[in-house]
Amino acid sequence: MPQMMPINWIMLFMYFILIFMTFNMMNYYIFNKKLNKKKKNIMNKNFNWKW
């Protein structure tokens, strides 16, 4: 059976870090977008304060 192309450990580590950072950034922006929608809905409500 043919072997895969050898990848040294540093390149493998760099690929892992790159993929890890990409998924973290995607998760952050998706979650942040959902939070902003909730905050806008809360801020748009009128509060009637009775002092």
Buried (B, 14 or more C-beta within 10 A) or exposed (E): EEEEEEEEEEEEEEEEEEEEEEEEEEEEEEEEEEEEEEEEEEEEEEEEEEE
